[in-house]
Amino acid sequence: MKLARYISSITLVFLLKISILQSNSLASAVKKPLYIGVMVPFSTRGPSGIDLIETVKLALSDINSNDTILSQYELKAEIGFSKFNPASAIDVFIRMIMQKTIKVGIIGAQNSRSSEYVASAAKSWNLAQISHGSTSPILSNREQFPYFFRTALSDISYNLARVAFSLHYGWTKVAVLYQIATAYTAAANDLVSDFKSKNITDVYAEGVLDQFAVVIGNLKAKDMRIIYAIGQAPVILHVLCEAYKQKLYGPKYVWILVGWYPNDWWEVEMQPHTKCTPDQIYQVIQNYFYVYRSYPQTSTEPTISGRSPLNFNQQFQHLNNVTTTNTLRAYMYDAVWTMAHALDKTEQQLQPQNRSLSQFNYESSDIRSTIVKNIADMSILGITGEIKFFGADRLGDVYIFQFQGEKSQNKTVPVGLYKAATDSVTIFSENKVVWPNGFPPLSQSVIKIQTLHISLGLTIIYLALSILGILASLLFFAFSLYYQNHKQIKLLSPRMNALFAIGCCICYVSVVMMAVDTNFTTTIGFSILCQANIWLLCLGFTLAFGSLFAKMWRVYRIFALKTAKRIIVKDWHLLAVVSQLAIVDIVLLTIWTVVDPLTAGVITSTTTEPKHDIVFKLTSYVCTCKNTAVWLGLVCSYKFLVLIFGTFLAYETRKVTISMLNDSKFIGFSIYNITVFCVIGALTAFLIGPQPTIKFALLGGFIIFCTTITMFMVFLPKINLWRNPNRWGRRKIADQQETFVDESLRGVGLVSSDTTFTTIESGRCALQNAYKKYHKMEEEIKIIKNRIEEMESQA
């Protein structure tokens, strides 16, 4: 009996288990189908074909096998092929809508233009749409596309990364080239706007259609070095080919392209009419950058689906018909899961109302609103990272890639990451950025403005020398006046020597004023110094050189000019000569000052440091006016004529060696000295340009050296003569004078050995007459010699 009861109990438990299993099987069997439409470009093998189809299958399998999401539904997909063509995409969408099965959402399309058409139509059927690959900023317009979302990062996110990348390297001058098409124009406009919002205002944007040479020429003319190019590969290849032709590449240029080009795009996308080889294109794009989506593919962190990125990628390794490297399928996987998660949450919200997703139709705007809201509020962890939306756009991090290595390697590596949360770029330490010069290029030459001043050390040295020169000239001035009645000094025109000392003193003062630049005074003060300096230098030169010129002129008049007339030249005659020269200076300088005064002007010169791309703009203050060359030409021409005439006088009187009556030998040498240094100084100052220290060193040096040498050559012999009257002969000067006259003129009939002179003037007159007689006799001797030679030849 007990055995029968035991057997019956076991039988009952067995029957209950069978009933439960059957119940579960029935429950599974009665799961309601829920359809979504999925658009992929192609049905063939490749990243935009079989890869995406297999990804959708995996996503649906993972969703339907997960009891925590859409447990009462079996999510199914109807796949259509948009072929990257908006017309094909609309055709696929209409076919999906016309089928008996109701679609609760759309996944796709991949390209932006197709998504624009589908999103415009989908809102009329109350369908939410999630794209896995569209990036155009146009799709961010919520008024035009209110139910559109994307798991792919938009160009807005890429643009933020591009701006942050530029800021990271301090590039404040950039160019944006874009293919003239709706999506690319919108992306470029958004990029320019983002640049300007970050105070990168030097942005040059130009659309590209077919005038590639003009576009590259404009970039060269504007010296653009950081170039962002947005567009299809064939169009960008034309741009790069023209960049090669015009040499817009090299270490100082950086090209940043889009990231969705296929591998070897610069080879496989080559067009016959590009007229550039892949090797030439490679020279332009070597080390180019792009910003693009990516995710940590080796991460083992579980996501909302239960799979980690590593596990997800491993699912495709055993499939022969898919590519091994394709990041796009992860965004498709997340798009399907995002839609499923929103549908699941919507189902939970509908159940308290005794409603469900199975009641959805294309007029269910309330259910559509709930689905759209759930997508907008979503925050989940997907294979590609956190999925969170701001409007239509997903907020996410962007990777920065660089093309590195040799052409044969064709290797792009991630070198940085843009963090959307902090709006900043982090450059990786493991994959270092490659710069041809070893450092990042500059977006434009660094311009460093430097105001050049006269060297302080040189100023101190020249001021000290000038002060010493001023003191020396004042001492010589005092010496000339104090000993003007001394027997020997009186013969050498002490008043003219004193005037010469004053001229030298003024020349020294001009050097002192020349040393004062904008380091020590204002611009107005510098203008006043400009005018004063030209006056001092001209008048100082006239007084100093004019005195020498006048004394030399007297020697020439008395001893070198062959004339029978008696010539007497007194000191007031010499003063008159100097006065006339000074009057010409005063008139010329007065007209210059009134008509076109000298003022402080700025001269800018540039030097470059090519290695670091630095341009130094060197500015210096100079004295200038409207017609500087004309006025300087007049002054210098006048002075040059005086110098030429003075040189002529020195040459003509070179044989006059009467040291006790004049100092023509030293005066002549001084005139030579002044002439040479004036010419050298003027030419050097003209050739140097805006280099205040060098110009002051040469001009000031020439003035100090020339003035000092001339002054000491004129005064030292006089001081020696004053200290030792017998230094130049064995007898006194008076004896030398009588002996010279006696030896030179004895037998001529003008003087005898016992002739005496009561005054200096009488002696000079006698000497002058003797020279005239001497020159006349020389001419007669020449005539006699010529006649004798003629007679000898006839004999």
DRENTOR-798601 format. One line per 3 residues: number of its first residue (from 0); their letters; for each residue x, y, z of C-alpha. Coordinates in steps of 0.05 Angstrom, whole numbers, padded with zeros to 5 digits. Each point is the difference from the previous one (the first is absolute). Layout:
REM DRENTOR-798601
NUM = A = X/Y/Z  ... .
***
This chain:
REM DRENTOR-798601
0 = MKL = 00000/00000/00000  00055/00048/00019  00037/-00019/-00063 .
3 = ARY = -00061/00017/-00041  -00005/00068/00033  00073/00014/-00012 .
6 = ISS = -00005/-00019/-00072  -00061/00044/-00009  00036/00060/00032 .
9 = ITL = 00060/-00008/-00046  -00047/-00004/-00059  -00036/00064/00022 .
12 = VFL = 00066/00039/00006  00022/-00024/-00067  -00065/00021/-00032 .
15 = LKI = 00005/00069/00032  00070/00011/-00027  -00023/-00020/-00069 .
18 = SIL = -00057/00049/00007  00047/00057/00019  00047/-00014/-00057 .
21 = QSN = -00058/-00002/-00048  -00025/00066/00029  00068/00032/-00010 .
24 = SLA = 00004/-00026/-00070  -00069/00029/-00016  00020/00066/00031 .
27 = SAV = 00061/00002/-00045  -00039/-00019/-00059  -00051/00055/00010 .
30 = KKP = 00052/00058/00003  -00026/00055/-00044  00043/00020/-00059 .
33 = LYI = 00024/00073/00001  00029/00027/-00065  00052/00052/-00014 .
36 = GVM = 00026/00022/-00068  00075/-00003/-00010  00036/00034/-00058 .
39 = VPF = 00070/-00021/-00021  00035/00024/-00063  00013/-00067/-00033 .
42 = STR = -00014/-00074/00003  00070/-00019/-00023  00061/-00015/00041 .
45 = GPS = 00035/00060/00032  -00003/00050/00057  -00065/00029/-00027 .
48 = GID = -00032/-00065/-00018  00004/-00070/00030  00037/00029/00061 .
51 = LIE = -00061/00040/00020  -00050/-00055/-00016  00037/-00048/00045 .
54 = TVK = 00003/00053/00054  -00076/00010/-00003  -00009/-00076/00006 .
57 = LAL = 00045/-00002/00061  -00035/00059/00033  -00070/-00031/-00011 .
60 = SDI = 00024/-00067/00026  00029/00033/00063  -00064/00041/00012 .
63 = NSN = -00048/-00058/-00011  00039/-00046/00045  00001/00052/00056 .
66 = DTI = -00061/-00006/00045  00012/00069/00030  -00017/00037/-00063 .
69 = LSQ = -00063/-00005/-00042  -00016/-00065/00034  -00069/-00004/-00033 .
72 = YEL = 00025/00014/-00070  00046/-00029/-00051  00036/00057/-00034 .
75 = KAE = 00007/-00011/-00075  00032/00041/-00054  -00017/00011/-00073 .
78 = IGF = 00063/00020/-00036  00003/00045/-00062  00059/00024/-00041 .
81 = SKF = 00007/00075/-00009  00063/-00003/-00044  00025/00068/00026 .
84 = NPA = -00054/00030/-00043  -00056/00044/00028  -00049/-00024/-00054 .
87 = SAI = 00014/-00072/00017  -00006/00014/00074  -00070/00032/-00010 .
90 = DVF = -00020/-00059/-00044  00021/-00049/00055  -00037/00041/00052 .
93 = IRM = -00065/00002/-00040  00003/-00075/-00012  00009/-00012/00075 .
96 = IMQ = -00060/00044/00016  -00044/-00032/-00053  00011/-00070/00028 .
99 = KTI = -00051/-00031/00046  00047/-00002/00059  00001/00064/00040 .
102 = KVG = 00069/00029/00014  00009/00033/00067  00067/00032/-00018 .
105 = IIG = 00053/00009/-00054  00074/-00015/00006  00043/00036/-00053 .
108 = AQN = 00016/00026/-00049  00076/00001/00000  00016/00062/-00040 .
111 = SRS = -00027/00068/00019  -00035/00018/-00064  -00042/-00063/00001 .
114 = SEY = -00016/00010/00073  -00025/00070/-00015  -00051/-00026/-00050 .
117 = VAS = -00022/-00058/00044  -00005/00043/00063  -00043/00051/-00037 .
120 = AAK = -00048/-00056/-00021  00003/-00039/00065  -00030/00056/00042 .
123 = SWN = -00064/-00005/-00042  -00007/-00073/00023  00017/00015/00072 .
126 = LAQ = 00063/-00041/-00003  00062/00011/00042  00065/-00009/-00038 .
129 = ISH = 00070/-00017/00024  00058/00004/-00048  00064/-00038/00010 .
132 = GST = 00043/00041/-00048  -00029/00068/-00020  00042/00059/00024 .
135 = SPI = -00028/00062/-00034  -00016/00059/00046  -00063/00012/-00041 .
138 = LSN = -00031/-00061/00034  00007/00036/00067  -00057/00047/-00020 .
141 = REQ = -00056/-00022/00047  -00053/00041/-00037  00014/-00036/-00065 .
144 = FPY = 00019/-00068/00028  -00035/-00005/00069  00003/-00076/00005 .
147 = FFR = 00070/-00012/-00025  00058/-00026/00044  00068/-00030/-00014 .
150 = TAL = 00048/-00045/00037  00054/00024/-00047  00036/00063/00021 .
153 = SDI = -00022/00060/-00041  00045/00049/-00035  -00017/00047/00058 .
156 = SYN = 00038/-00046/00047  00056/-00007/-00051  00002/00075/-00008 .
159 = LAR = 00006/00010/00075  00058/-00049/-00001  00032/00037/-00058 .
162 = VAF = -00005/00066/00036  00028/-00030/00065  00057/-00032/-00040 .
165 = SLH = 00018/00068/-00030  -00002/00033/00068  00043/-00054/00030 .
168 = YGW = 00057/00018/-00048  -00014/00074/00000  -00022/00004/-00072 .
171 = TKV = -00038/00065/-00006  00001/00007/-00076  -00034/-00056/-00038 .
174 = AVL = -00031/-00014/-00067  -00064/-00041/-00013  -00008/-00030/-00069 .
177 = YQI = -00065/-00035/-00015  -00033/-00033/-00059  -00059/00041/-00023 .
180 = ATA = -00057/-00046/00020  -00055/00008/00051  00028/-00045/00054 .
183 = YTA = 00072/00023/-00006  -00018/00074/-00005  -00040/-00006/00064 .
186 = AAN = 00057/-00036/00035  00049/00053/-00023  -00045/00057/00022 .
189 = DLV = -00008/-00032/00069  00075/-00009/00005  00014/00073/-00017 .
192 = SDF = -00052/00020/00052  00033/-00044/00053  00068/00029/-00016 .
195 = KSK = -00025/00071/00009  -00036/-00018/00065  00069/-00020/00027 .
198 = NIT = 00032/00066/-00022  00034/-00031/-00060  -00022/00055/-00046 .
201 = DVY = 00052/-00005/-00054  -00038/-00053/-00038  -00001/-00005/-00076 .
204 = AEG = -00056/-00044/-00029  -00008/-00016/-00074  -00045/-00048/-00037 .
207 = VLD = 00030/-00047/-00052  -00035/-00016/-00064  00050/-00005/-00057 .
210 = QFA = 00047/00061/00006  00053/-00039/00038  00059/00042/-00022 .
213 = VVI = -00035/00064/00021  -00017/-00029/00068  00071/-00022/00015 .
216 = GNL = 00026/00066/-00027  -00044/00037/00049  00026/-00042/00058 .
219 = KAK = 00072/00016/-00020  -00015/00073/-00007  -00030/00002/00069 .
222 = DMR = 00057/-00042/00029  -00047/-00053/00028  00037/-00058/00032 .
225 = IIY = -00054/-00037/00040  -00050/-00026/-00050  -00065/-00037/00016 .
228 = AIG = -00030/-00035/-00062  -00071/-00028/00000  -00028/-00037/-00059 .
231 = QAP = -00002/-00063/-00041  00067/-00033/-00014  00001/00012/-00076 .
234 = VIL = -00010/00075/00010  00051/00005/00056  00050/-00038/-00043 .
237 = HVL = -00005/00054/-00053  00015/00051/00055  00059/-00040/00025 .
240 = CEA = 00027/-00009/-00070  -00002/00075/-00012  00033/00010/00069 .
243 = YKQ = 00057/-00044/-00024  00007/00041/-00064  00002/00066/00038 .
246 = KLY = 00044/-00030/00056  -00051/00012/00055  00029/-00056/00042 .
249 = GPK = 00059/-00014/00045  00019/00007/00073  -00035/00066/00011 .
252 = YVW = -00067/-00024/-00028  -00052/-00044/00034  -00058/-00032/-00036 .
255 = ILV = -00060/-00024/00041  -00049/-00042/-00041  -00064/-00039/00014 .
258 = GWY = 00004/-00069/00031  -00049/-00041/-00040  00044/-00011/-00061 .
261 = PND = 00017/-00074/-00013  00069/-00028/00008  00047/00019/-00057 .
264 = WWE = -00051/00052/-00021  00054/00043/-00030  00019/-00058/-00046 .
267 = VEM = -00066/-00036/-00015  -00039/00065/-00009  00050/00028/-00050 .
270 = QPH = -00033/00027/-00063  00036/00000/-00067  -00009/00074/-00009 .
273 = TKC = 00030/00017/00068  00068/00002/-00034  00037/-00018/00064 .
276 = TPD = 00030/-00066/00020  -00013/-00033/00067  00072/00016/00019 .
279 = QIY = -00013/00073/-00012  -00064/-00001/00040  00037/-00036/00055 .
282 = QVI = 00050/00057/00005  -00057/00048/00015  -00039/-00043/00050 .
285 = QNY = 00060/-00028/00036  -00014/00005/00075  -00070/00028/-00013 .
288 = FYV = -00053/-00003/00055  -00074/-00016/00005  -00051/-00002/00055 .
291 = YRS = -00048/-00058/00002  -00042/-00045/00043  00031/-00058/00035 .
294 = YPQ = -00006/-00040/00063  00044/-00043/00044  -00007/-00065/-00038 .
297 = TST = 00039/-00042/00050  -00041/00021/00060  -00031/-00056/00041 .
300 = EPT = -00051/00044/00036  -00071/-00027/-00010  -00050/00045/-00035 .
303 = ISG = -00076/00002/00002  -00003/-00060/-00046  00045/-00040/00046 .
306 = RSP = 00055/-00002/-00052  00066/00037/00008  00033/00035/-00060 .
309 = LNF = 00052/-00056/-00002  -00054/-00054/-00001  -00039/00037/-00053 .
312 = NQQ = 00059/00003/-00047  00016/-00073/00013  -00070/-00019/-00026 .
315 = FQH = 00022/00019/-00070  00068/-00032/-00002  -00027/-00069/-00020 .
318 = LNN = -00044/00028/-00056  00032/-00005/-00068  -00044/00050/-00034 .
321 = VTT = 00014/00061/00044  00060/00047/00005  00043/-00005/00061 .
324 = TNT = 00006/00074/00013  -00064/00040/-00003  -00019/00048/00055 .
327 = LRA = -00065/00019/-00035  -00035/-00066/00019  00006/00017/00074 .
330 = YMY = -00040/00064/-00012  -00052/-00042/-00037  -00003/-00048/00058 .
333 = DAV = -00010/00057/00049  -00053/00032/-00045  -00042/-00064/00002 .
336 = WTM = 00009/-00006/00076  -00017/00074/00010  -00065/-00010/-00039 .
339 = AHA = -00016/-00064/00039  00014/00034/00067  -00046/00058/-00017 .
342 = LDK = -00055/-00047/-00024  00007/-00041/00064  -00007/00062/00044 .
345 = TEQ = -00059/00023/-00042  -00034/-00067/00010  00008/00006/00075 .
348 = QLQ = -00031/00070/-00002  -00059/-00024/-00043  -00018/-00061/00043 .
351 = PQN = -00032/00041/00057  -00046/00030/-00053  -00019/-00070/-00025 .
354 = RSL = 00036/00015/-00064  00060/-00031/-00035  00048/00009/-00058 .
357 = SQF = -00041/-00050/-00039  -00053/00053/-00007  00047/00048/-00035 .
360 = NYE = -00018/00024/-00069  00025/00056/-00044  -00051/00048/00031 .
363 = SSD = 00021/-00014/00072  00032/00066/00014  -00005/-00010/00076 .
366 = IRS = 00039/-00065/-00002  00050/00031/-00048  00009/00059/00049 .
369 = TIV = 00014/-00049/00056  00051/-00038/-00042  00035/00065/-00021 .
372 = KNI = 00002/00025/00072  00029/-00065/00025  00055/00003/-00052 .
375 = ADM = 00015/00073/00017  00004/-00016/00075  00041/-00063/-00009 .
378 = SIL = 00067/-00011/00034  00027/-00070/-00010  00068/-00032/-00011 .
381 = GIT = 00008/-00029/-00069  00055/-00034/-00037  00025/00068/-00025 .
384 = GEI = -00005/00032/00069  -00052/00041/00036  -00061/00014/-00042 .
387 = KFF = -00031/00066/00019  -00033/00051/-00045  -00002/00075/-00005 .
390 = GAD = -00056/00012/-00049  00014/-00045/-00059  00074/-00006/00014 .
393 = RLG = 00035/-00049/00043  00049/00029/00050  00064/-00040/-00005 .
396 = DVY = 00075/00001/-00001  00038/00006/-00066  00067/-00032/-00017 .
399 = IFQ = 00055/00037/-00036  00038/-00043/-00050  00065/00013/-00038 .
402 = FQG = 00026/-00032/-00063  00070/-00024/00019  00055/-00042/-00029 .
405 = EKS = 00020/-00014/-00071  -00048/-00001/-00059  00003/-00076/-00003 .
408 = QNK = -00022/-00006/00072  -00063/00043/-00009  -00007/00004/00076 .
411 = TVP = -00046/00047/00038  00006/-00001/00075  -00041/00035/00055 .
414 = VGL = 00044/00055/00029  -00051/00038/00042  -00070/00002/00028 .
417 = YKA = -00050/00057/00003  -00040/-00002/00065  -00069/00031/-00012 .
420 = ATD = -00012/00007/00075  00061/00046/00009  00004/00026/-00072 .
423 = SVT = 00074/-00015/-00001  00050/-00043/-00037  00047/-00050/00032 .
426 = IFS = 00059/-00023/-00041  00021/-00072/00012  00069/-00015/00026 .
429 = ENK = 00003/-00070/-00030  -00014/00022/-00071  00038/00064/-00008 .
432 = VVW = -00017/00051/-00052  00051/00003/-00056  00025/00069/-00021 .
435 = PNG = 00050/00004/-00057  00039/00055/00035  -00006/-00031/00068 .
438 = FPP = -00050/00052/00025  -00070/00023/-00020  -00001/00051/-00056 .
441 = LSQ = -00029/00069/00011  -00065/00022/-00033  00035/00064/-00019 .
444 = SVI = 00068/00031/00009  00010/00026/00069  00010/00075/-00007 .
447 = KIQ = 00043/00031/00054  00003/00075/-00001  00063/00030/00028 .
450 = TLH = 00016/00074/00005  00073/00009/-00013  00039/00050/00042 .
453 = ISL = 00071/00021/00000  00042/-00044/00044  00007/00029/00070 .
456 = GLT = 00073/-00021/00004  00017/00032/-00066  -00038/00063/00020 .
459 = IIY = 00041/00006/00064  00065/-00009/-00037  -00016/00051/-00054 .
462 = LAL = -00027/00050/00051  00065/-00006/00039  00042/00010/-00064 .
465 = SIL = -00044/00058/-00022  00007/00035/00067  00075/-00009/-00002 .
468 = GIL = -00001/00028/-00071  -00042/00060/00023  00049/00015/00056 .
471 = ASL = 00059/-00007/-00048  -00031/00047/-00051  -00015/00051/00054 .
474 = LFF = 00072/-00003/00024  00025/00010/-00072  -00049/00058/-00007 .
477 = AFS = 00027/00032/00063  00072/-00013/-00022  -00012/00034/-00068 .
480 = LYY = -00030/00062/00031  00047/00005/00059  00063/-00006/-00042 .
483 = QNH = -00026/00036/-00062  00053/00054/00007  00057/-00049/00010 .
486 = KQI = 00054/00012/-00053  -00002/-00070/-00030  -00075/-00014/00012 .
489 = KLL = -00020/00067/-00031  00029/-00023/-00067  -00050/-00059/-00002 .
492 = SPR = -00067/00039/00004  -00020/-00015/00072  -00070/00029/-00010 .
495 = MNA = -00014/-00051/-00055  00028/-00054/00045  -00048/00021/00055 .
498 = LFA = -00058/-00002/-00050  00023/-00070/-00021  00000/-00022/00074 .
501 = IGC = -00072/00025/00008  -00021/-00040/-00062  00032/-00062/00029 .
504 = CIC = -00036/00011/00066  -00067/00005/-00035  00015/-00065/-00038 .
507 = YVS = 00012/-00035/00067  -00065/00029/00027  -00037/-00029/-00061 .
510 = VVM = 00025/-00069/00019  -00027/00010/00071  -00068/00018/-00029 .
513 = MAV = 00003/-00057/-00049  00007/-00048/00059  -00067/00021/00028 .
516 = DTN = -00056/-00044/-00029  -00069/-00021/00025  00033/-00036/00058 .
519 = FTT = 00011/00068/00032  -00053/00045/-00029  -00070/00002/-00029 .
522 = TIG = -00017/-00003/-00073  -00011/00076/-00001  00066/00011/00034 .
525 = FSI = 00034/-00045/-00050  -00030/00041/-00057  00030/00064/00030 .
528 = LCQ = 00067/-00034/00008  -00003/-00022/-00073  -00006/00072/-00023 .
531 = ANI = 00052/00026/00049  00050/-00054/-00019  00000/00015/-00074 .
534 = WLL = 00012/00074/00016  00057/-00015/00047  00034/-00050/-00046 .
537 = CLG = -00005/00046/-00061  00024/00063/00036  00054/-00038/00038 .
540 = FTL = 00026/-00028/-00065  -00003/00068/-00033  00038/00036/00056 .
543 = AFG = 00053/-00054/00007  00011/-00019/-00072  -00015/00071/-00024 .
546 = SLF = 00057/00027/00043  00049/-00050/-00030  -00028/00015/-00069 .
549 = AKM = 00009/00075/00009  00072/-00008/00024  00016/-00045/-00058 .
552 = WRV = -00032/00049/-00047  00046/00055/00027  00062/-00044/-00012 .
555 = YRI = -00025/-00014/-00071  -00013/00074/-00013  00067/00023/00025 .
558 = FAL = 00048/-00055/-00022  -00031/-00045/-00053  -00041/00048/-00043 .
561 = KTA = 00044/00027/-00055  -00016/00073/-00006  00040/00064/-00005 .
564 = KRI = -00047/00037/00046  00016/00011/00073  -00047/-00041/00043 .
567 = IVK = -00012/00014/00074  -00047/-00048/00038  -00016/00019/00071 .
570 = DWH = -00038/-00038/00055  -00064/00038/-00013  00002/-00026/-00071 .
573 = LLA = 00003/-00070/00028  -00057/00014/00048  -00040/00025/-00059 .
576 = VVS = 00011/-00065/-00037  -00024/-00041/00060  -00059/00047/00010 .
579 = QLA = -00022/-00009/-00072  00002/-00076/00008  -00040/00005/00065 .
582 = IVD = -00052/00047/-00032  -00013/-00052/-00054  -00010/-00052/00055 .
585 = IVL = -00047/00045/00039  -00042/00016/-00061  -00005/-00072/-00023 .
588 = LTI = -00015/-00027/00070  -00051/00054/00013  -00038/-00017/-00064 .
591 = WTV = 00003/-00074/00018  -00025/00013/00071  -00058/00043/-00022 .
594 = VDP = -00022/-00038/-00062  00012/-00073/00020  00025/-00007/00072 .
597 = LTA = 00033/-00063/00025  -00043/-00042/00047  00005/-00067/00034 .
600 = GVI = -00018/-00056/-00047  -00003/-00075/00008  00037/-00048/-00047 .
603 = TST = -00017/-00073/00003  00044/-00057/-00025  -00011/-00074/00005 .
606 = TTE = 00045/-00059/00014  -00021/-00072/00003  00019/-00062/00038 .
609 = PKH = -00023/-00055/-00048  00009/-00059/00047  -00050/00026/00051 .
612 = DIV = -00039/00042/-00051  00011/00065/00038  -00002/00067/-00034 .
615 = FKL = 00033/00057/00037  -00028/00068/-00017  00053/00049/00020 .
618 = TSY = -00023/00072/00007  00045/00059/00011  -00011/00074/00006 .
621 = VCT = 00035/00043/-00053  -00001/00072/-00020  -00041/00007/-00063 .
624 = CKN = -00044/00047/-00040  -00041/-00003/-00064  00060/00013/-00046 .
627 = TAV = 00058/-00023/00042  00041/-00023/-00059  -00009/00067/-00036 .
630 = WLG = 00022/00043/00059  00058/-00045/00019  00020/-00001/-00073 .
633 = LVC = 00002/00077/-00002  00040/00005/00065  00048/-00056/-00017 .
636 = SYK = 00010/00027/-00071  00017/00068/00027  00048/-00029/00052 .
639 = FLV = 00030/-00046/-00052  00015/00057/-00047  00036/00037/00057 .
642 = LIF = 00039/-00064/00016  00019/-00008/-00073  00024/00072/-00005 .
645 = GTF = 00037/-00007/00066  00034/-00063/-00026  00020/00038/-00063 .
648 = LAY = 00031/00056/00042  00037/-00051/00042  00028/-00032/-00063 .
651 = ETR = 00020/00066/-00032  00037/00022/00062  00034/-00066/00015 .
654 = KVT = 00069/00028/-00018  -00006/00060/00045  00044/-00018/00060 .
657 = ISM = 00007/00065/00037  -00019/-00026/00068  00013/00064/00038 .
660 = LND = -00048/00040/-00043  -00057/-00051/-00007  -00019/-00071/00020 .
663 = SKF = -00022/-00022/-00070  00030/-00068/00007  -00043/-00019/00060 .
666 = IGF = -00061/00036/-00028  00005/-00038/-00065  00006/-00066/00035 .
669 = SIY = -00060/00019/00043  -00041/00015/-00061  00018/-00067/-00031 .
672 = NIT = -00019/-00033/00066  -00067/00036/00004  -00017/-00015/-00073 .
675 = VFC = 00014/-00075/00005  -00037/-00010/00065  -00060/00042/-00021 .
678 = VIG = -00009/-00041/-00063  00009/-00066/00036  -00046/00021/00057 .
681 = ALT = -00055/00024/-00047  00001/-00063/-00042  00003/-00046/00060 .
684 = AFL = -00059/00034/00035  -00041/-00005/-00064  00014/-00074/-00009 .
687 = IGP = -00010/-00022/00072  -00074/00017/00004  -00040/-00002/00065 .
690 = QPT = 00055/-00024/00047  00006/00056/00051  00059/-00030/00039 .
693 = IKF = 00042/-00014/-00062  -00019/00066/-00032  00017/00039/00063 .
696 = ALL = 00065/-00040/00008  00022/00018/-00070  -00026/00071/-00006 .
699 = GGF = 00019/00019/00070  00067/-00036/-00007  00016/00035/-00065 .
702 = IIF = -00018/00068/00029  00040/-00010/00064  00060/-00031/-00036 .
705 = CTT = 00002/00049/-00057  -00011/00061/00044  00051/-00023/00052 .
708 = ITM = 00054/-00018/-00051  -00010/00065/-00038  -00002/00042/00062 .
711 = FMV = 00065/-00029/00028  00035/00004/-00067  -00017/00074/-00003 .
714 = FLP = 00016/00018/00072  00056/-00045/00022  00052/00031/-00047 .
717 = KIN = -00019/00069/00026  00007/-00022/00072  00068/-00030/-00016 .
720 = LWR = 00019/00064/-00035  -00022/00041/00060  00038/-00044/00048 .
723 = NPN = 00064/-00004/-00042  00007/00054/-00053  00067/-00029/-00024 .
726 = RWG = -00026/-00071/-00009  -00004/00004/-00076  00068/00028/-00013 .
729 = RRK = 00066/00019/00028  -00015/00074/-00001  -00060/00040/00021 .
732 = IAD = -00059/00007/-00045  00019/00070/-00019  00068/-00024/-00022 .
735 = QQE = -00034/-00058/-00039  -00044/00050/-00034  00058/00045/-00022 .
738 = TFV = 00043/-00059/-00021  -00057/-00030/-00041  -00013/00066/-00034 .
741 = DES = 00074/00011/-00011  00013/-00070/-00028  -00062/00000/-00043 .
744 = LRG = 00004/00068/-00029  00074/00018/00000  00020/00024/-00068 .
747 = VGL = -00071/00015/-00021  00007/00073/00013  -00055/00008/00051 .
750 = VSS = 00039/-00007/00065  00072/-00002/00022  00035/-00035/00056 .
753 = DTT = -00005/00061/00045  -00074/00013/-00014  -00044/00007/00063 .
756 = FTT = -00075/00004/00010  -00034/00045/00048  -00066/-00038/00003 .
759 = IES = -00026/-00069/-00014  -00043/00026/-00055  00059/00030/-00036 .
762 = GRC = 00036/-00066/00005  -00061/-00038/-00028  -00005/00050/-00057 .
765 = ALQ = 00073/-00008/-00018  -00007/-00075/00003  -00061/00002/-00044 .
768 = NAY = 00035/00043/-00052  00060/-00046/00002  -00044/-00060/-00014 .
771 = KKY = -00032/00035/-00058  00068/00017/-00029  00022/-00071/00012 .
774 = HKM = -00059/-00030/-00038  00012/00049/-00057  00073/-00021/-00005 .
777 = EEE = -00022/-00074/00000  -00042/00014/-00061  00056/00036/-00035 .
780 = IKI = 00048/-00058/00014  -00050/-00049/-00030  -00005/00042/-00063 .
783 = IKN = 00075/00004/-00007  00008/-00075/00010  -00053/-00014/-00054 .
786 = RIE = 00035/00046/-00049  00067/-00034/00013  -00031/-00068/-00012 .
789 = EME = -00030/00024/-00066  00067/00026/-00023  00036/-00064/00019 .
792 = SQA = -00051/-00041/-00039  00008/00044/-00062  00076/-00006/00004 .
***
